Amino acid sequence: MVETLSSMHVDLSQPNASLKGEVTLAGEYARSVIAEQYRHAIAQEDGVMADTDPEYLHQMRVGSRRLGSALLAFGRMVKLPKPAREPRVRSLTKTLGQLRDLDVQIAAIQADYSPRVNETERKVLHRTLDRLQRQRERASVKVKQVLQGSRYHRCKAAYEAWFLEPQFKPLATLSIELLLPELLNPLLCSLLVHPGWLVAADGVSVKRAKTLHDLRKVCKYVRYQAEIFSPFYAKDFRCWIQELKLLQDHLGDVQDSRVLQQIVSNPAGKHANLPELQAAIRANQQEAMSDWERIRHQYLSPKYRYHLHQTILAPITTA
């Protein structure tokens, strides 16, 4: 039977109480995080529909992605109606992401690559921009259709109803502090066993580049969920999250440059004869990977791995 948290009783004399006699109930914390990310995402709607500033789209995508991460993190605690569950949010994030990825490529060509190539290659990039702009127009129409559609509005209505009368699973009665190591340890393990740490900077083939791209996605997944629980940890934990973000950004730069190479390839799949552009792309990749050897050896260090495990086992007593 699913109960509302307000009807549940938590005995503060039990071990799940903090040393100061205070607890943060897992269900209440889940509700607050889900509400925060949901509100942030839908606050961007008007700006996304107007489509005059790409930052609104970026923020809505971030909000929906963080909301999806929260739903995964608290899946054992909350009972949500079907229209509000993680697959629906993931679908929205994917649609927003298709448009956002085009914005990133367009901005990179305009602000970074075009000024660094000669006139002949710049004309090729301008033709590429025209093609990307047409793709963006189609993607923008799709985003607006989704935001105006009944499926999206049912999703919002489901959240609003849940916030008024949230339902929880029994695990929600425990303190969040008690559950933190069990929630975070699987995330840390998924990061530490990833084969991307075995890829050397000087041996990034096409196959290994895909491995690094997958590592980037794991970094993003781990980071977003770890950020949810950062209020319960000290500085070391927050510094680790910032390091993950920086690594994610650098691996993202490498992936974006590889996507650009594919975009400017000829129909046979071979790179067009654009030596200055290729040199600029290589320079960006080298810069993004400049600290990779230090980072990957750090993550292969038993001492550092032990430190990360110990960090998640030591939350502070109150948030």
C-alpha positions in Angstrom: 0.0 0.0 0.0 1.3 3.5 -0.9 1.0 6.0 1.9 1.5 9.8 2.0 4.5 10.8 3.9 2.5 13.0 6.2 0.8 9.8 7.5 4.1 8.1 8.2 5.8 8.2 11.6 9.6 8.3 12.0 11.0 7.4 15.5 13.9 9.7 16.1 15.3 7.4 18.7 16.2 4.9 16.0 19.7 4.9 14.3 18.5 6.8 11.3 18.3 10.0 13.3 21.3 12.3 13.0 23.7 12.8 16.0 21.8 16.1 16.7 18.4 14.4 16.8 17.5 15.9 13.4 16.6 14.0 10.2 15.9 14.9 6.6 13.3 12.4 5.5 14.1 10.9 2.2 10.6 11.5 0.8 10.5 15.1 1.7 13.9 15.7 0.2 12.9 13.9 -2.9 9.8 16.0 -3.2 11.8 19.3 -2.8 14.4 18.3 -5.4 11.8 17.1 -7.9 9.8 20.3 -7.5 12.9 22.5 -7.9 14.0 20.9 -11.2 10.4 20.8 -12.5 9.8 24.5 -11.8 13.1 25.4 -13.4 12.4 23.5 -16.6 8.9 24.8 -17.1 9.9 28.4 -16.3 11.8 28.4 -19.6 8.7 27.6 -21.8 7.9 31.1 -23.0 11.5 31.7 -23.9 11.8 28.5 -25.8 8.6 29.2 -27.7 9.8 32.7 -28.6 13.1 31.2 -29.8 15.0 34.4 -29.7 17.6 33.4 -27.1 19.2 29.9 -27.1 19.8 30.2 -23.4 16.2 29.4 -22.6 16.4 26.1 -24.6 19.7 25.3 -22.8 18.2 25.9 -19.4 15.1 23.9 -20.2 17.2 21.0 -21.4 19.3 21.2 -18.2 16.2 21.3 -16.0 14.6 18.4 -17.7 17.8 16.4 -17.6 18.2 17.1 -13.9 14.6 16.3 -13.3 15.1 12.9 -15.0 18.2 12.3 -12.8 16.2 13.1 -9.7 13.5 10.6 -10.7 16.1 7.9 -11.2 17.8 8.8 -7.9 14.5 8.7 -5.9 12.8 5.9 -7.9 12.7 3.7 -4.8 11.0 6.4 -2.7 8.4 8.2 -4.8 5.2 6.9 -6.5 4.5 9.1 -9.5 1.6 9.0 -11.9 2.6 7.5 -15.3 2.6 10.8 -17.3 5.2 12.2 -14.8 7.6 9.2 -14.8 11.2 9.2 -16.0 10.6 7.9 -19.6 8.3 10.8 -20.3 10.9 13.3 -19.1 13.6 11.5 -21.0 11.6 11.8 -24.2 11.3 15.6 -23.6 15.0 15.9 -22.9 15.9 14.1 -26.1 13.7 16.4 -28.2 15.2 19.5 -26.6 18.7 18.0 -27.0 18.3 17.6 -30.7 17.7 21.3 -31.1 20.4 22.2 -28.5 23.1 20.1 -30.3 22.4 22.0 -33.5 22.8 25.3 -31.6 26.1 24.2 -30.3 27.4 23.2 -33.7 26.2 26.5 -35.3 27.8 28.6 -32.6 31.1 26.7 -32.9 31.3 27.3 -36.6 30.3 30.9 -36.4 32.4 31.9 -33.4 35.3 29.5 -33.4 36.1 27.9 -36.7 35.1 30.5 -39.4 37.5 33.1 -38.1 40.4 30.6 -38.3 40.1 29.5 -41.9 40.8 31.0 -45.3 38.1 32.4 -47.5 37.7 29.2 -49.6 37.2 27.1 -46.5 34.9 29.7 -45.0 32.6 29.4 -48.0 32.3 25.6 -47.3 31.5 26.4 -43.7 28.8 28.9 -44.8 27.2 26.2 -46.9 27.4 23.9 -43.9 25.8 26.6 -41.8 22.9 26.9 -44.2 22.3 23.2 -44.0 22.4 23.2 -40.2 20.1 26.2 -40.1 17.5 24.3 -42.1 17.8 21.3 -39.8 17.4 23.7 -36.8 14.2 25.1 -38.2 12.7 21.6 -38.4 13.9 20.8 -34.9 12.5 24.0 -33.5 9.1 23.2 -35.0 9.2 19.8 -33.4 10.1 21.3 -30.0 7.2 23.7 -30.2 4.8 21.0 -31.2 5.9 19.0 -28.2 5.4 21.9 -25.8 2.0 22.6 -27.2 1.0 18.9 -27.3 -1.5 17.1 -25.0 1.2 14.6 -23.9 3.3 17.4 -22.4 0.4 19.1 -20.7 -0.7 15.8 -19.2 2.8 15.5 -17.8 2.6 18.9 -16.2 -0.8 18.3 -14.8 0.4 15.1 -13.3 3.3 16.9 -11.5 1.0 19.6 -10.2 -1.4 17.0 -8.8 1.5 15.1 -7.2 2.9 18.1 -5.5 -0.5 18.8 -3.9 -0.8 15.2 -2.7 2.5 13.3 -3.1 2.7 9.6 -2.7 5.7 7.7 -1.4 7.0 4.2 -1.0 8.0 2.9 2.5 11.7 3.7 2.0 10.7 7.4 2.0 10.3 7.2 5.8 14.0 6.8 6.4 16.5 9.6 6.7 18.2 10.6 3.5 21.5 10.6 5.4 21.1 6.9 6.2 20.6 6.1 2.5 23.3 8.2 0.9 26.1 5.6 0.6 23.8 3.1 -0.9 22.4 5.6 -3.4 25.9 6.9 -4.4 28.0 3.8 -4.4 26.4 2.2 -7.6 27.1 5.5 -9.4 30.7 5.6 -8.3 31.2 2.0 -9.3 29.7 2.6 -12.8 32.3 5.4 -13.2 35.3 3.6 -11.9 34.9 0.4 -14.0 34.4 2.3 -17.3 36.9 1.2 -20.0 37.4 4.8 -21.0 40.1 5.1 -18.4 42.2 2.7 -20.4 42.3 4.9 -23.5 45.5 6.8 -23.8 45.5 10.2 -25.3 47.8 9.2 -28.2 45.7 6.2 -29.1 42.2 7.6 -29.8 41.0 5.6 -32.8 37.4 5.9 -34.0 36.4 3.0 -31.8 38.1 4.4 -28.7 36.6 7.8 -29.4 33.2 6.2 -29.0 34.4 4.7 -25.7 35.4 8.2 -24.5 32.1 9.6 -25.7 30.3 6.9 -23.6 32.5 7.8 -20.6 31.4 11.4 -21.0 27.8 10.3 -20.8 28.6 8.3 -17.6 30.3 11.3 -16.1 27.2 13.4 -16.8 24.9 10.8 -15.4 27.0 10.4 -12.2 27.5 14.1 -11.8 23.8 15.1 -12.1 22.8 12.5 -9.5 25.7 13.3 -7.2 24.8 17.0 -7.3 21.4 16.1 -5.8 23.1 15.0 -2.6 25.9 17.6 -2.5 24.2 19.5 0.4 24.9 16.5 2.6 28.7 16.4 1.9 31.7 18.6 2.6 34.1 20.4 0.3 35.9 17.3 -1.1 32.7 15.9 -2.5 31.7 19.2 -4.2 35.2 19.5 -5.6 34.9 16.0 -7.1 31.6 17.0 -8.8 33.3 20.1 -10.3 36.1 17.9 -11.6 33.6 15.6 -13.2 31.9 18.6 -14.9 35.3 19.8 -16.2 36.1 16.4 -17.6 32.6 16.1 -19.1 33.1 19.5 -20.8 36.4 18.5 -22.2 35.2 15.1 -23.5 32.2 17.0 -25.0 34.5 19.3 -26.9 36.2 16.3 -28.4 32.9 14.8 -29.4 31.6 18.0 -30.9 34.7 18.4 -33.0 34.3 14.8 -34.3 30.7 15.6 -35.2 31.8 18.7 -37.1 34.2 16.6 -39.0 31.4 14.3 -40.0 29.2 17.2 -41.0 31.8 18.6 -43.4 32.6 15.2 -44.9 31.7 14.6 -48.5 28.9 12.1 -49.4 31.5 9.2 -49.6 32.3 9.8 -45.9 35.8 11.2 -46.6 36.9 14.5 -45.0 36.7 17.4 -47.5 40.0 19.0 -48.4 39.9 21.7 -45.7 43.4 21.7 -44.2 43.0 24.8 -42.1 39.7 23.6 -40.7 41.2 20.2 -39.9 44.1 21.9 -38.2 41.8 24.0 -36.1 39.8 20.9 -35.1 42.9 19.0 -34.2 44.1 21.9 -32.1 40.8 22.0 -30.2 40.9 18.3 -29.6 44.5 18.5 -28.4 43.6 21.3 -26.0 40.6 19.4 -24.7 42.7 16.3 -24.1 45.8 18.1 -22.7 45.1 17.0 -19.1 43.6 13.6 -20.0 46.7 11.5 -19.1 46.8 13.0 -15.6 43.1 12.5 -15.0 42.9 8.9 -16.3 46.0 7.9 -14.2 44.4 9.5 -11.2 41.2 7.4 -11.7 43.4 4.3 -12.1 45.1 5.0 -8.8 44.0 2.7 -5.9 44.6 5.6 -3.5 42.3 8.0 -5.3 39.6 5.3 -5.7 39.7 4.5 -2.0 39.5 8.3 -1.3 36.3 8.5 -3.4 34.7 5.6 -1.7 35.6 7.0 1.7 34.1 10.4 0.7 30.7 9.0 -0.1 30.7 7.1 3.2 31.1 10.2 5.2 28.2 12.6 4.8 27.9 15.5 7.2 25.3 15.0 9.9 22.8 17.7 8.8 22.3 19.5 5.5 
